[in-house]
Structure formats: C-alpha cells, structure tokens
Amino acid sequence: MASRYRVVVAKPGLDGHDRGAKVVARALRDAGFEVIYTGLHQSAAAVAATALQEDVDAVGLSILSGAHNVLFPAVRTALDEAGLQDVLLFGGGIIPERDAEALRGTSASEIFGPGTSTEAIATWLREALDARGPRKD
C-alpha cells in the first residue's frame, strides 16, 4: 500500500443490522486502513459530510434492507456534490446480482455479496486505490 488509506464504513437508511459493517470495518483496520465507522441510520448527506471532513479515499456501504437501488445512487450523488468524485464507493449486503451489476455500472465501484471474505474486500480496495493513484484535492 503506497500510503495509509482512509475509509468510511457507513450504514445508510433505516437498516439496523450492523454486524457485517463492523466486521468489515475491523478487517479493513487490521489490513492497515484507517477506518471511520459512522454507525447506524445515516443519511446520504451525512455519509458525504463525514467523507469530506475525514478526507477519505473510499466509502463502504452496508445495506441489508433492500434499499440499495436508492441508497447507493444517493450517496454517490452526495459525494459528487461535495466535490468527492474521486472517492471510491463500494459496498455489500443482500443485493441481487442483477442489481449489483447495475450499481457497478453507475454508482458503485464494486459490490460484494454474502460470503465474500474480508481478505478479498481488503485486497480489492487496496488494489483499486493503488490503481487510482493520489486523490486530486
């Protein structure tokens, strides 16, 4: 890893199941990332504000509520409006593959399904951020 990357892990919307988000946050921390976990019930604007304030390289969303087709685009829009177009947006949860493919093409850089190892997530994130190069501030 070229530098120590900063990542926000967020639980947008009304979904109250955060065990997966906490597991991923801890795994990313253990893999050398600086991680900011926002907690439950975050709005898209709040996630973007945290990303801006914390000067992060990536935002990871955990969505189990079925609202992924609304929440990923809302967070991507909020990030873009905050001038954070170069911040990678990724996530996971219970997301049908058809929806995951559509989100990968529009709002998210990657979507991870149930059963994805935390090592695979950390490896993908490190490689994606290394390939992106330094952020344009």
N, CA, C and O atoms as CSV, one atom per row, in Angstrom:
chain,resi,resn,atom,element,x,y,z
A,1,MET,N,N,0.855,-1.163,0.000
A,1,MET,CA,C,0.000,0.000,0.000
A,1,MET,C,C,0.903,1.229,0.000
A,1,MET,O,O,1.761,1.375,0.870
A,2,ALA,N,N,0.708,2.106,-0.975
A,2,ALA,CA,C,1.547,3.277,-1.138
A,2,ALA,C,C,1.457,4.205,0.069
A,2,ALA,O,O,2.468,4.765,0.491
A,3,SER,N,N,0.276,4.372,0.624
A,3,SER,CA,C,0.079,5.197,1.801
A,3,SER,C,C,-1.015,4.551,2.633
A,3,SER,O,O,-1.619,3.563,2.216
A,4,ARG,N,N,-1.263,5.098,3.785
A,4,ARG,CA,C,-2.329,4.562,4.632
A,4,ARG,C,C,-3.645,5.187,4.187
A,4,ARG,O,O,-3.897,6.369,4.418
A,5,TYR,N,N,-4.463,4.387,3.554
A,5,TYR,CA,C,-5.728,4.873,3.026
A,5,TYR,C,C,-6.759,5.023,4.136
A,5,TYR,O,O,-6.778,4.268,5.108
A,6,ARG,N,N,-7.624,6.035,3.956
A,6,ARG,CA,C,-8.710,6.306,4.912
A,6,ARG,C,C,-10.032,5.899,4.276
A,6,ARG,O,O,-10.300,6.207,3.114
A,7,VAL,N,N,-10.852,5.200,5.059
A,7,VAL,CA,C,-12.106,4.642,4.561
A,7,VAL,C,C,-13.220,4.908,5.562
A,7,VAL,O,O,-13.047,4.709,6.764
A,8,VAL,N,N,-14.362,5.358,5.060
A,8,VAL,CA,C,-15.574,5.440,5.871
A,8,VAL,C,C,-16.388,4.182,5.607
A,8,VAL,O,O,-16.592,3.797,4.455
A,9,VAL,N,N,-16.850,3.546,6.669
A,9,VAL,CA,C,-17.809,2.443,6.568
A,9,VAL,C,C,-19.109,2.968,7.162
A,9,VAL,O,O,-19.142,3.423,8.306
A,10,ALA,N,N,-20.183,2.901,6.373
A,10,ALA,CA,C,-21.443,3.528,6.776
A,10,ALA,C,C,-22.626,2.594,6.608
A,10,ALA,O,O,-22.620,1.691,5.771
A,11,LYS,N,N,-23.640,2.833,7.425
A,11,LYS,CA,C,-24.914,2.125,7.362
A,11,LYS,C,C,-26.004,3.153,7.030
A,11,LYS,O,O,-26.626,3.714,7.932
A,12,PRO,N,N,-26.231,3.396,5.729
A,12,PRO,CA,C,-27.259,4.385,5.376
A,12,PRO,C,C,-28.665,3.807,5.509
A,12,PRO,O,O,-28.863,2.593,5.473
A,13,GLY,N,N,-29.616,4.690,5.662
A,13,GLY,CA,C,-31.009,4.267,5.694
A,13,GLY,C,C,-31.445,3.742,7.050
A,13,GLY,O,O,-30.814,4.005,8.074
A,14,LEU,N,N,-32.537,2.993,7.034
A,14,LEU,CA,C,-33.178,2.555,8.273
A,14,LEU,C,C,-32.764,1.166,8.727
A,14,LEU,O,O,-33.219,0.701,9.772
A,15,ASP,N,N,-31.923,0.507,7.976
A,15,ASP,CA,C,-31.456,-0.830,8.309
A,15,ASP,C,C,-30.700,-0.803,9.641
A,15,ASP,O,O,-29.767,-0.018,9.809
A,16,GLY,N,N,-31.096,-1.645,10.571
A,16,GLY,CA,C,-30.471,-1.660,11.888
A,16,GLY,C,C,-29.511,-2.807,12.114
A,16,GLY,O,O,-29.069,-3.021,13.243
A,17,HIS,N,N,-29.179,-3.543,11.084
A,17,HIS,CA,C,-28.278,-4.691,11.215
A,17,HIS,C,C,-26.862,-4.262,10.849
A,17,HIS,O,O,-26.557,-4.047,9.676
A,18,ASP,N,N,-26.008,-4.140,11.846
A,18,ASP,CA,C,-24.694,-3.580,11.581
A,18,ASP,C,C,-23.527,-4.523,11.859
A,18,ASP,O,O,-22.372,-4.100,11.806
A,19,ARG,N,N,-23.802,-5.772,12.151
A,19,ARG,CA,C,-22.706,-6.696,12.452
A,19,ARG,C,C,-21.738,-6.808,11.274
A,19,ARG,O,O,-20.524,-6.750,11.469
A,20,GLY,N,N,-22.258,-6.968,10.059
A,20,GLY,CA,C,-21.397,-7.084,8.881
A,20,GLY,C,C,-20.542,-5.850,8.674
A,20,GLY,O,O,-19.361,-5.961,8.343
A,21,ALA,N,N,-21.123,-4.678,8.866
A,21,ALA,CA,C,-20.366,-3.431,8.708
A,21,ALA,C,C,-19.233,-3.361,9.727
A,21,ALA,O,O,-18.128,-2.923,9.405
A,22,LYS,N,N,-19.506,-3.789,10.947
A,22,LYS,CA,C,-18.475,-3.764,11.981
A,22,LYS,C,C,-17.375,-4.778,11.692
A,22,LYS,O,O,-16.200,-4.508,11.941
A,23,VAL,N,N,-17.749,-5.944,11.167
A,23,VAL,CA,C,-16.749,-6.960,10.812
A,23,VAL,C,C,-15.848,-6.433,9.699
A,23,VAL,O,O,-14.627,-6.578,9.769
A,24,VAL,N,N,-16.440,-5.822,8.674
A,24,VAL,CA,C,-15.649,-5.280,7.569
A,24,VAL,C,C,-14.772,-4.120,8.054
A,24,VAL,O,O,-13.605,-4.022,7.675
A,25,ALA,N,N,-15.328,-3.253,8.882
A,25,ALA,CA,C,-14.543,-2.130,9.405
A,25,ALA,C,C,-13.321,-2.639,10.171
A,25,ALA,O,O,-12.215,-2.129,9.993
A,26,ARG,N,N,-13.522,-3.619,11.001
A,26,ARG,CA,C,-12.395,-4.158,11.777
A,26,ARG,C,C,-11.378,-4.846,10.868
A,26,ARG,O,O,-10.171,-4.693,11.056
A,27,ALA,N,N,-11.864,-5.603,9.883
A,27,ALA,CA,C,-10.960,-6.291,8.961
A,27,ALA,C,C,-10.135,-5.293,8.158
A,27,ALA,O,O,-8.942,-5.506,7.947
A,28,LEU,N,N,-10.754,-4.215,7.712
A,28,LEU,CA,C,-10.004,-3.195,6.974
A,28,LEU,C,C,-8.970,-2.536,7.880
A,28,LEU,O,O,-7.843,-2.274,7.460
A,29,ARG,N,N,-9.354,-2.275,9.103
A,29,ARG,CA,C,-8.396,-1.700,10.068
A,29,ARG,C,C,-7.214,-2.649,10.261
A,29,ARG,O,O,-6.057,-2.228,10.247
A,30,ASP,N,N,-7.523,-3.942,10.443
A,30,ASP,CA,C,-6.465,-4.927,10.646
A,30,ASP,C,C,-5.577,-5.080,9.407
A,30,ASP,O,O,-4.425,-5.500,9.513
A,31,ALA,N,N,-6.118,-4.735,8.229
A,31,ALA,CA,C,-5.358,-4.814,6.975
A,31,ALA,C,C,-4.546,-3.542,6.713
A,31,ALA,O,O,-3.875,-3.436,5.686
A,32,GLY,N,N,-4.604,-2.577,7.639
A,32,GLY,CA,C,-3.772,-1.386,7.513
A,32,GLY,C,C,-4.476,-0.120,7.079
A,32,GLY,O,O,-3.828,0.912,6.903
A,33,PHE,N,N,-5.780,-0.170,6.902
A,33,PHE,CA,C,-6.535,1.025,6.529
A,33,PHE,C,C,-6.902,1.806,7.793
A,33,PHE,O,O,-7.057,1.224,8.867
A,34,GLU,N,N,-7.037,3.114,7.658
A,34,GLU,CA,C,-7.648,3.913,8.710
A,34,GLU,C,C,-9.146,3.883,8.442
A,34,GLU,O,O,-9.582,4.202,7.337
A,35,VAL,N,N,-9.932,3.506,9.435
A,35,VAL,CA,C,-11.365,3.302,9.237
A,35,VAL,C,C,-12.163,4.192,10.172
A,35,VAL,O,O,-11.882,4.283,11.366
A,36,ILE,N,N,-13.159,4.841,9.605
A,36,ILE,CA,C,-14.115,5.633,10.367
A,36,ILE,C,C,-15.464,4.967,10.178
A,36,ILE,O,O,-15.974,4.901,9.060
A,37,TYR,N,N,-16.049,4.469,11.267
A,37,TYR,CA,C,-17.364,3.839,11.199
A,37,TYR,C,C,-18.404,4.849,11.671
A,37,TYR,O,O,-18.288,5.404,12.764
A,38,THR,N,N,-19.422,5.086,10.841
A,38,THR,CA,C,-20.390,6.139,11.140
A,38,THR,C,C,-21.516,5.722,12.065
A,38,THR,O,O,-22.175,6.576,12.658
A,39,GLY,N,N,-21.749,4.435,12.200
A,39,GLY,CA,C,-22.882,3.982,12.987
A,39,GLY,C,C,-24.126,3.841,12.127
A,39,GLY,O,O,-24.081,4.007,10.908
A,40,LEU,N,N,-25.225,3.537,12.774
A,40,LEU,CA,C,-26.493,3.238,12.099
A,40,LEU,C,C,-27.238,4.483,11.635
A,40,LEU,O,O,-27.011,5.593,12.117
A,41,HIS,N,N,-28.132,4.255,10.685
A,41,HIS,CA,C,-29.160,5.219,10.268
A,41,HIS,C,C,-28.607,6.538,9.724
A,41,HIS,O,O,-29.076,7.615,10.094
A,42,GLN,N,N,-27.621,6.448,8.857
A,42,GLN,CA,C,-27.008,7.637,8.280
A,42,GLN,C,C,-27.731,8.063,6.999
A,42,GLN,O,O,-28.165,7.219,6.216
A,43,SER,N,N,-27.853,9.343,6.797
A,43,SER,CA,C,-28.378,9.863,5.531
A,43,SER,C,C,-27.235,9.925,4.529
A,43,SER,O,O,-26.064,9.892,4.908
A,44,ALA,N,N,-27.575,10.013,3.262
A,44,ALA,CA,C,-26.551,10.156,2.224
A,44,ALA,C,C,-25.728,11.415,2.465
A,44,ALA,O,O,-24.507,11.397,2.305
A,45,ALA,N,N,-26.378,12.496,2.844
A,45,ALA,CA,C,-25.673,13.750,3.113
A,45,ALA,C,C,-24.717,13.604,4.286
A,45,ALA,O,O,-23.616,14.154,4.256
A,46,ALA,N,N,-25.117,12.878,5.312
A,46,ALA,CA,C,-24.253,12.675,6.475
A,46,ALA,C,C,-23.033,11.837,6.115
A,46,ALA,O,O,-21.929,12.112,6.586
A,47,VAL,N,N,-23.224,10.823,5.290
A,47,VAL,CA,C,-22.096,10.000,4.847
A,47,VAL,C,C,-21.115,10.852,4.053
A,47,VAL,O,O,-19.907,10.772,4.273
A,48,ALA,N,N,-21.619,11.662,3.137
A,48,ALA,CA,C,-20.747,12.525,2.335
A,48,ALA,C,C,-20.045,13.555,3.210
A,48,ALA,O,O,-18.866,13.841,2.997
A,49,ALA,N,N,-20.741,14.113,4.181
A,49,ALA,CA,C,-20.126,15.093,5.084
A,49,ALA,C,C,-18.993,14.456,5.880
A,49,ALA,O,O,-17.939,15.067,6.059
A,50,THR,N,N,-19.203,13.238,6.357
A,50,THR,CA,C,-18.145,12.535,7.080
A,50,THR,C,C,-16.962,12.276,6.161
A,50,THR,O,O,-15.812,12.468,6.556
A,51,ALA,N,N,-17.238,11.840,4.937
A,51,ALA,CA,C,-16.167,11.578,3.973
A,51,ALA,C,C,-15.347,12.840,3.712
A,51,ALA,O,O,-14.120,12.783,3.628
A,52,LEU,N,N,-16.019,13.960,3.585
A,52,LEU,CA,C,-15.328,15.232,3.346
A,52,LEU,C,C,-14.502,15.641,4.564
A,52,LEU,O,O,-13.327,15.985,4.437
A,53,GLN,N,N,-15.120,15.601,5.739
A,53,GLN,CA,C,-14.431,16.010,6.964
A,53,GLN,C,C,-13.227,15.133,7.276
A,53,GLN,O,O,-12.208,15.616,7.769
A,54,GLU,N,N,-13.349,13.847,6.986
A,54,GLU,CA,C,-12.282,12.894,7.316
A,54,GLU,C,C,-11.279,12.723,6.181
A,54,GLU,O,O,-10.301,11.991,6.330
A,55,ASP,N,N,-11.508,13.388,5.048
A,55,ASP,CA,C,-10.594,13.331,3.901
A,55,ASP,C,C,-10.291,11.885,3.502
A,55,ASP,O,O,-9.134,11.468,3.454
A,56,VAL,N,N,-11.355,11.131,3.219
A,56,VAL,CA,C,-11.205,9.704,2.951
A,56,VAL,C,C,-10.935,9.416,1.482
A,56,VAL,O,O,-11.161,10.250,0.605
A,57,ASP,N,N,-10.449,8.221,1.252
A,57,ASP,CA,C,-10.183,7.725,-0.092
A,57,ASP,C,C,-11.331,6.882,-0.617
A,57,ASP,O,O,-11.509,6.758,-1.829
A,58,ALA,N,N,-12.120,6.296,0.295
A,58,ALA,CA,C,-13.199,5.403,-0.114
A,58,ALA,C,C,-14.306,5.414,0.924
A,58,ALA,O,O,-14.091,5.723,2.096
A,59,VAL,N,N,-15.497,5.067,0.456
A,59,VAL,CA,C,-16.666,4.900,1.325
A,59,VAL,C,C,-17.243,3.527,1.046
A,59,VAL,O,O,-17.502,3.167,-0.102
A,60,GLY,N,N,-17.441,2.765,2.113
A,60,GLY,CA,C,-18.066,1.457,2.001
A,60,GLY,C,C,-19.429,1.473,2.668
A,60,GLY,O,O,-19.558,1.895,3.817
A,61,LEU,N,N,-20.442,1.015,1.953
A,61,LEU,CA,C,-21.803,0.958,2.485
A,61,LEU,C,C,-22.208,-0.476,2.755
A,61,LEU,O,O,-21.876,-1.378,1.986
A,62,SER,N,N,-22.916,-0.684,3.832
A,62,SER,CA,C,-23.501,-1.973,4.141
A,62,SER,C,C,-25.014,-1.796,4.123
A,62,SER,O,O,-25.565,-1.013,4.896
A,63,ILE,N,N,-25.689,-2.540,3.222
A,63,ILE,CA,C,-27.130,-2.376,3.061
A,63,ILE,C,C,-27.788,-3.750,3.022
A,63,ILE,O,O,-27.523,-4.559,2.133
A,64,LEU,N,N,-28.644,-3.993,3.996
A,64,LEU,CA,C,-29.369,-5.256,4.068
A,64,LEU,C,C,-30.870,-5.058,3.933
A,64,LEU,O,O,-31.628,-6.026,3.975
A,65,SER,N,N,-31.301,-3.833,3.772
A,65,SER,CA,C,-32.727,-3.505,3.814
A,65,SER,C,C,-33.452,-3.645,2.487
A,65,SER,O,O,-34.681,-3.592,2.448
A,66,GLY,N,N,-32.715,-3.822,1.401
A,66,GLY,CA,C,-33.344,-3.852,0.084
A,66,GLY,C,C,-33.419,-2.491,-0.571
A,66,GLY,O,O,-33.946,-2.371,-1.677
A,67,ALA,N,N,-32.904,-1.462,0.081
A,67,ALA,CA,C,-32.961,-0.100,-0.453
A,67,ALA,C,C,-31.695,0.271,-1.219
A,67,ALA,O,O,-31.434,1.455,-1.433
A,68,HIS,N,N,-30.914,-0.707,-1.631
A,68,HIS,CA,C,-29.635,-0.453,-2.296
A,68,HIS,C,C,-29.764,0.357,-3.578
A,68,HIS,O,O,-28.889,1.167,-3.883
A,69,ASN,N,N,-30.851,0.151,-4.343
A,69,ASN,CA,C,-31.018,0.887,-5.606
A,69,ASN,C,C,-31.318,2.364,-5.387
A,69,ASN,O,O,-31.219,3.160,-6.321
A,70,VAL,N,N,-31.677,2.732,-4.181
A,70,VAL,CA,C,-31.893,4.133,-3.827
A,70,VAL,C,C,-30.676,4.691,-3.094
A,70,VAL,O,O,-30.228,5.801,-3.380
A,71,LEU,N,N,-30.146,3.921,-2.152
A,71,LEU,CA,C,-29.103,4.442,-1.275
A,71,LEU,C,C,-27.739,4.596,-1.956
A,71,LEU,O,O,-27.062,5.601,-1.735
A,72,PHE,N,N,-27.323,3.639,-2.768
A,72,PHE,CA,C,-26.033,3.806,-3.457
A,72,PHE,C,C,-26.031,5.042,-4.357
A,72,PHE,O,O,-25.103,5.845,-4.273
A,73,PRO,N,N,-27.048,5.222,-5.221
A,73,PRO,CA,C,-27.053,6.444,-6.042
A,73,PRO,C,C,-27.134,7.725,-5.204
A,73,PRO,O,O,-26.523,8.735,-5.552
A,74,ALA,N,N,-27.883,7.681,-4.108
A,74,ALA,CA,C,-27.995,8.878,-3.265
A,74,ALA,C,C,-26.654,9.241,-2.643
A,74,ALA,O,O,-26.293,10.417,-2.598
A,75,VAL,N,N,-25.918,8.254,-2.168
A,75,VAL,CA,C,-24.605,8.524,-1.579
A,75,VAL,C,C,-23.628,8.980,-2.665
A,75,VAL,O,O,-22.848,9.906,-2.442
A,76,ARG,N,N,-23.663,8.338,-3.837
A,76,ARG,CA,C,-22.761,8.757,-4.929
A,76,ARG,C,C,-23.041,10.206,-5.309
A,76,ARG,O,O,-22.107,10.982,-5.507
A,77,THR,N,N,-24.305,10.578,-5.411
A,77,THR,CA,C,-24.670,11.959,-5.738
A,77,THR,C,C,-24.188,12.918,-4.661
A,77,THR,O,O,-23.645,13.978,-4.970
A,78,ALA,N,N,-24.382,12.553,-3.397
A,78,ALA,CA,C,-23.948,13.415,-2.296
A,78,ALA,C,C,-22.430,13.571,-2.292
A,78,ALA,O,O,-21.924,14.666,-2.047
A,79,LEU,N,N,-21.704,12.497,-2.557
A,79,LEU,CA,C,-20.241,12.588,-2.651
A,79,LEU,C,C,-19.829,13.512,-3.797
A,79,LEU,O,O,-18.964,14.372,-3.632
A,80,ASP,N,N,-20.454,13.326,-4.952
A,80,ASP,CA,C,-20.133,14.160,-6.115
A,80,ASP,C,C,-20.419,15.631,-5.837
A,80,ASP,O,O,-19.623,16.502,-6.188
A,81,GLU,N,N,-21.553,15.901,-5.208
A,81,GLU,CA,C,-21.926,17.284,-4.900
A,81,GLU,C,C,-20.970,17.911,-3.885
A,81,GLU,O,O,-20.817,19.132,-3.846
A,82,ALA,N,N,-20.330,17.078,-3.068
A,82,ALA,CA,C,-19.360,17.567,-2.089
A,82,ALA,C,C,-17.964,17.702,-2.697
A,82,ALA,O,O,-17.005,18.026,-1.996
A,83,GLY,N,N,-17.856,17.451,-4.005
A,83,GLY,CA,C,-16.569,17.547,-4.672
A,83,GLY,C,C,-15.698,16.315,-4.498
A,83,GLY,O,O,-14.482,16.380,-4.678
A,84,LEU,N,N,-16.313,15.192,-4.149
A,84,LEU,CA,C,-15.570,13.965,-3.869
A,84,LEU,C,C,-15.777,12.924,-4.964
A,84,LEU,O,O,-16.018,11.750,-4.681
A,85,GLN,N,N,-15.681,13.363,-6.209
A,85,GLN,CA,C,-15.875,12.463,-7.341
A,85,GLN,C,C,-14.838,11.350,-7.377
A,85,GLN,O,O,-15.112,10.270,-7.900
A,86,ASP,N,N,-13.656,11.595,-6.831
A,86,ASP,CA,C,-12.582,10.606,-6.873
A,86,ASP,C,C,-12.601,9.630,-5.699
A,86,ASP,O,O,-11.753,8.740,-5.631
A,87,VAL,N,N,-13.545,9.779,-4.779
A,87,VAL,CA,C,-13.684,8.848,-3.663
A,87,VAL,C,C,-14.397,7.596,-4.165
A,87,VAL,O,O,-15.496,7.676,-4.714
A,88,LEU,N,N,-13.762,6.441,-3.973
A,88,LEU,CA,C,-14.367,5.180,-4.397
A,88,LEU,C,C,-15.553,4.844,-3.504
A,88,LEU,O,O,-15.481,4.997,-2.284
A,89,LEU,N,N,-16.638,4.390,-4.106
A,89,LEU,CA,C,-17.806,3.933,-3.372
A,89,LEU,C,C,-17.955,2.448,-3.630
A,89,LEU,O,O,-18.049,2.013,-4.778
A,90,PHE,N,N,-17.976,1.677,-2.562
A,90,PHE,CA,C,-18.152,0.235,-2.668
A,90,PHE,C,C,-19.095,-0.211,-1.559
A,90,PHE,O,O,-19.456,0.581,-0.688
A,91,GLY,N,N,-19.484,-1.450,-1.590
A,91,GLY,CA,C,-20.356,-1.909,-0.521
A,91,GLY,C,C,-20.771,-3.335,-0.685
A,91,GLY,O,O,-20.275,-4.073,-1.535
A,92,GLY,N,N,-21.701,-3.695,0.161
A,92,GLY,CA,C,-22.195,-5.056,0.132
A,92,GLY,C,C,-23.454,-5.189,0.950
A,92,GLY,O,O,-23.975,-4.230,1.520
A,93,GLY,N,N,-23.914,-6.412,0.981
A,93,GLY,CA,C,-25.135,-6.720,1.696
A,93,GLY,C,C,-25.927,-7.745,0.920
A,93,GLY,O,O,-25.380,-8.508,0.124
A,94,ILE,N,N,-27.203,-7.751,1.161
A,94,ILE,CA,C,-28.097,-8.659,0.456
A,94,ILE,C,C,-28.585,-7.920,-0.789
A,94,ILE,O,O,-29.614,-7.244,-0.772
A,95,ILE,N,N,-27.819,-8.068,-1.865
A,95,ILE,CA,C,-28.087,-7.344,-3.102
A,95,ILE,C,C,-28.106,-8.352,-4.245
A,95,ILE,O,O,-27.089,-8.988,-4.520
A,96,PRO,N,N,-29.242,-8.507,-4.914
A,96,PRO,CA,C,-29.304,-9.446,-6.035
A,96,PRO,C,C,-28.256,-9.103,-7.099
A,96,PRO,O,O,-27.956,-7.931,-7.324
A,97,GLU,N,N,-27.703,-10.126,-7.748
A,97,GLU,CA,C,-26.618,-9.916,-8.711
A,97,GLU,C,C,-27.027,-8.955,-9.830
A,97,GLU,O,O,-26.204,-8.155,-10.276
A,98,ARG,N,N,-28.269,-9.014,-10.288
A,98,ARG,CA,C,-28.726,-8.095,-11.329
A,98,ARG,C,C,-28.606,-6.642,-10.868
A,98,ARG,O,O,-28.155,-5.775,-11.617
A,99,ASP,N,N,-29.011,-6.396,-9.636
A,99,ASP,CA,C,-28.899,-5.044,-9.081
A,99,ASP,C,C,-27.439,-4.668,-8.859
A,99,ASP,O,O,-27.044,-3.529,-9.108
A,100,ALA,N,N,-26.635,-5.625,-8.390
A,100,ALA,CA,C,-25.210,-5.360,-8.164
A,100,ALA,C,C,-24.532,-4.947,-9.461
A,100,ALA,O,O,-23.738,-4.007,-9.475
A,101,GLU,N,N,-24.838,-5.639,-10.544
A,101,GLU,CA,C,-24.246,-5.287,-11.846
A,101,GLU,C,C,-24.646,-3.876,-12.269
A,101,GLU,O,O,-23.810,-3.111,-12.750
A,102,ALA,N,N,-25.916,-3.529,-12.093
A,102,ALA,CA,C,-26.378,-2.185,-12.448
A,102,ALA,C,C,-25.686,-1.126,-11.589
A,102,ALA,O,O,-25.299,-0.074,-12.098
A,103,LEU,N,N,-25.528,-1.398,-10.293
A,103,LEU,CA,C,-24.869,-0.438,-9.407
A,103,LEU,C,C,-23.400,-0.283,-9.767
A,103,LEU,O,O,-22.866,0.825,-9.721
A,104,ARG,N,N,-22.740,-1.381,-10.126
A,104,ARG,CA,C,-21.331,-1.304,-10.539
A,104,ARG,C,C,-21.173,-0.420,-11.776
A,104,ARG,O,O,-20.135,0.218,-11.953
A,105,GLY,N,N,-22.177,-0.379,-12.615
A,105,GLY,CA,C,-22.098,0.411,-13.829
A,105,GLY,C,C,-22.451,1.868,-13.648
A,105,GLY,O,O,-22.228,2.679,-14.546
A,106,THR,N,N,-23.006,2.214,-12.485
A,106,THR,CA,C,-23.467,3.587,-12.313
A,106,THR,C,C,-22.976,4.245,-11.033
A,106,THR,O,O,-22.358,5.308,-11.085
A,107,SER,N,N,-23.239,3.637,-9.896
A,107,SER,CA,C,-22.999,4.296,-8.609
A,107,SER,C,C,-21.788,3.789,-7.850
A,107,SER,O,O,-21.097,4.567,-7.192
A,108,ALA,N,N,-21.526,2.505,-7.933
A,108,ALA,CA,C,-20.507,1.891,-7.085
A,108,ALA,C,C,-19.364,1.316,-7.909
A,108,ALA,O,O,-19.557,0.887,-9.047
A,109,SER,N,N,-18.185,1.314,-7.329
A,109,SER,CA,C,-17.037,0.689,-7.982
A,109,SER,C,C,-17.095,-0.821,-7.850
A,109,SER,O,O,-16.684,-1.539,-8.761
A,110,GLU,N,N,-17.601,-1.312,-6.722
A,110,GLU,CA,C,-17.717,-2.758,-6.507
A,110,GLU,C,C,-18.796,-3.043,-5.481
A,110,GLU,O,O,-19.023,-2.261,-4.558
A,111,ILE,N,N,-19.456,-4.180,-5.659
A,111,ILE,CA,C,-20.466,-4.672,-4.730
A,111,ILE,C,C,-20.051,-6.078,-4.329
A,111,ILE,O,O,-19.773,-6.917,-5.186
A,112,PHE,N,N,-20.009,-6.336,-3.027
A,112,PHE,CA,C,-19.636,-7.643,-2.511
A,112,PHE,C,C,-20.864,-8.332,-1.943
A,112,PHE,O,O,-21.637,-7.732,-1.196
A,113,GLY,N,N,-21.035,-9.581,-2.299
A,113,GLY,CA,C,-22.180,-10.340,-1.830
A,113,GLY,C,C,-21.894,-11.091,-0.551
A,113,GLY,O,O,-20.763,-11.107,-0.064
A,114,PRO,N,N,-22.932,-11.715,-0.007
A,114,PRO,CA,C,-22.755,-12.526,1.197
A,114,PRO,C,C,-21.705,-13.611,0.960
A,114,PRO,O,O,-21.641,-14.202,-0.118
A,115,GLY,N,N,-20.901,-13.861,1.960
A,115,GLY,CA,C,-19.880,-14.893,1.854
A,115,GLY,C,C,-18.547,-14.413,1.327
A,115,GLY,O,O,-17.576,-15.169,1.347
A,116,THR,N,N,-18.468,-13.176,0.853
A,116,THR,CA,C,-17.184,-12.636,0.399
A,116,THR,C,C,-16.261,-12.519,1.601
A,116,THR,O,O,-16.664,-12.011,2.648
A,117,SER,N,N,-15.049,-12.976,1.463
A,117,SER,CA,C,-14.114,-12.893,2.587
A,117,SER,C,C,-13.674,-11.448,2.804
A,117,SER,O,O,-13.596,-10.656,1.865
A,118,THR,N,N,-13.394,-11.131,4.046
A,118,THR,CA,C,-12.914,-9.784,4.350
A,118,THR,C,C,-11.544,-9.563,3.712
A,118,THR,O,O,-11.194,-8.435,3.364
A,119,GLU,N,N,-10.779,-10.625,3.560
A,119,GLU,CA,C,-9.483,-10.510,2.881
A,119,GLU,C,C,-9.670,-10.092,1.425
A,119,GLU,O,O,-8.913,-9.269,0.911
A,120,ALA,N,N,-10.674,-10.656,0.765
A,120,ALA,CA,C,-10.956,-10.291,-0.632
A,120,ALA,C,C,-11.371,-8.826,-0.735
A,120,ALA,O,O,-10.988,-8.136,-1.679
A,121,ILE,N,N,-12.148,-8.353,0.228
A,121,ILE,CA,C,-12.575,-6.950,0.221
A,121,ILE,C,C,-11.368,-6.035,0.408
A,121,ILE,O,O,-11.206,-5.061,-0.327
A,122,ALA,N,N,-10.524,-6.346,1.387
A,122,ALA,CA,C,-9.341,-5.519,1.653
A,122,ALA,C,C,-8.383,-5.526,0.470
A,122,ALA,O,O,-7.815,-4.491,0.122
A,123,THR,N,N,-8.202,-6.685,-0.145
A,123,THR,CA,C,-7.310,-6.781,-1.306
A,123,THR,C,C,-7.853,-5.961,-2.464
A,123,THR,O,O,-7.111,-5.207,-3.092
A,124,TRP,N,N,-9.152,-6.102,-2.753
A,124,TRP,CA,C,-9.752,-5.327,-3.846
A,124,TRP,C,C,-9.586,-3.828,-3.577
A,124,TRP,O,O,-9.195,-3.072,-4.466
A,125,LEU,N,N,-9.885,-3.408,-2.345
A,125,LEU,CA,C,-9.838,-1.983,-2.028
A,125,LEU,C,C,-8.420,-1.436,-2.166
A,125,LEU,O,O,-8.223,-0.369,-2.747
A,126,ARG,N,N,-7.441,-2.152,-1.640
A,126,ARG,CA,C,-6.051,-1.714,-1.739
A,126,ARG,C,C,-5.637,-1.591,-3.204
A,126,ARG,O,O,-5.032,-0.595,-3.602
A,127,GLU,N,N,-5.965,-2.608,-4.005
A,127,GLU,CA,C,-5.587,-2.578,-5.422
A,127,GLU,C,C,-6.305,-1.469,-6.178
A,127,GLU,O,O,-5.700,-0.806,-7.021
A,128,ALA,N,N,-7.582,-1.258,-5.891
A,128,ALA,CA,C,-8.339,-0.209,-6.568
A,128,ALA,C,C,-7.797,1.168,-6.216
A,128,ALA,O,O,-7.700,2.037,-7.083
A,129,LEU,N,N,-7.441,1.376,-4.947
A,129,LEU,CA,C,-6.906,2.677,-4.551
A,129,LEU,C,C,-5.493,2.893,-5.072
A,129,LEU,O,O,-5.139,4.002,-5.472
A,130,ASP,N,N,-4.686,1.840,-5.068
A,130,ASP,CA,C,-3.338,1.962,-5.653
A,130,ASP,C,C,-3.435,2.306,-7.137
A,130,ASP,O,O,-2.672,3.136,-7.630
A,131,ALA,N,N,-4.370,1.672,-7.856
A,131,ALA,CA,C,-4.541,1.910,-9.295
A,131,ALA,C,C,-5.060,3.315,-9.567
A,131,ALA,O,O,-4.714,3.922,-10.581
A,132,ARG,N,N,-5.882,3.830,-8.671
A,132,ARG,CA,C,-6.435,5.174,-8.840
A,132,ARG,C,C,-5.361,6.236,-8.720
A,132,ARG,O,O,-5.421,7.269,-9.387
A,133,GLY,N,N,-4.382,5.981,-7.873
A,133,GLY,CA,C,-3.338,6.972,-7.659
A,133,GLY,C,C,-3.777,7.991,-6.624
A,133,GLY,O,O,-4.850,7.858,-6.036
A,134,PRO,N,N,-2.954,9.010,-6.395
A,134,PRO,CA,C,-3.277,10.026,-5.382
A,134,PRO,C,C,-4.567,10.763,-5.709
A,134,PRO,O,O,-4.892,11.007,-6.871
A,135,ARG,N,N,-5.291,11.110,-4.648
A,135,ARG,CA,C,-6.519,11.893,-4.838
A,135,ARG,C,C,-6.177,13.271,-5.345
A,135,ARG,O,O,-5.108,13.812,-5.059
A,136,LYS,N,N,-7.107,13.836,-6.107
A,136,LYS,CA,C,-6.949,15.201,-6.632
A,136,LYS,C,C,-7.666,16.144,-5.682
A,136,LYS,O,O,-8.888,16.274,-5.746
A,137,ASP,N,N,-6.929,16.801,-4.809
A,137,ASP,CA,C,-7.560,17.701,-3.833
A,137,ASP,C,C,-7.572,19.119,-4.291
A,137,ASP,O,O,-8.068,19.993,-3.579
